[in-house]
Amino acid sequence: MEQASVQAAAGTRRKAMRTVLAAGSSRASLNEIAQRLGNLGYLVVLADSACQALELVSARGFDLVLIDALAPESAALHMLAEIRGSRDTEDLPVIMLSETPDPAAAVAAFGAGADDLLARPFAFEVLGARIERTLARAARVEELKRSNLALDARVAARAIELGEAQVELAAARIDRTQLMGSIRQLHDQLAVRRDAA
C-alpha cells in the first residue's frame, strides 16, 4: 500500500515537471541554462539553431520556449514569428534572453510576440521567477480558452434548442390555425342547421 502511494506521488511529480525548449547558438550557455533550470525542476531540451528548435516545437509540446542568443541575430525574431504564426503554437509562452539591455532589441522582441525579455547578466532565480509568472499567465489564458470553448458549445446547444423550439412553435401555430378553422367550420355548420330547423 505504501509503495503504491510513493509511486503515485512520483507520478504526480513527473506530471508537474514542465518542459522548456532552450534554443541558442552557444552550447556552453545552453548547457548552463539546462543545468540551472534542471535544478529548479524543469526538464530542458536544447536546440543549437532556430531551425532545429522549430522542428522540435512542431514535433512535441513544450510548456515554454526560451530563446537565447542565436546566430544570425535575426534568427531569434524569425523563430518567434514562426511560433506566433502557427495556430498550434501561437499562444506558446516565449521568453527571450538578450546579450545587452538594448531598448530597440526589446521593442523588436515584444513587437514580434515575446512574452518576456531578460538581458544579461541575470540571476537564474530571476529567470526562474519570470518563467513561473509566464507559465502561470499561460495557464490562465489556456483556462480562458477552455472556458470560451465550453461557452461556445453551450451557446451552440442553446441555439439548436431554440431552433427546435421555433420549429415546434411554428408547428403548434399551424395546428392551432387548423383547429380554429375546424372550429369555425363546425360553428358554421351548426348555424346552418339551426337556421334550417
Secondary structure, DSSP 8 states (H G I E B T S, - for coil): -HHHHHHHHHHHHHHH--EEEEE-S-HHHHHHHHHHHHHTT-EEEEESSHHHHHHHHHHS--SEEEE---SSTHHHHHHHHHHHHSTTTTT--EEEEESS--HHHHHHHHHHT-SEEEESS--HHHHHHHHHHHHHHHHHHHHHHHHHHHHHHHHHHHHHHHHHHHHHHHHHHHHHHHHHHHHHHHHHHHHHHHHH-
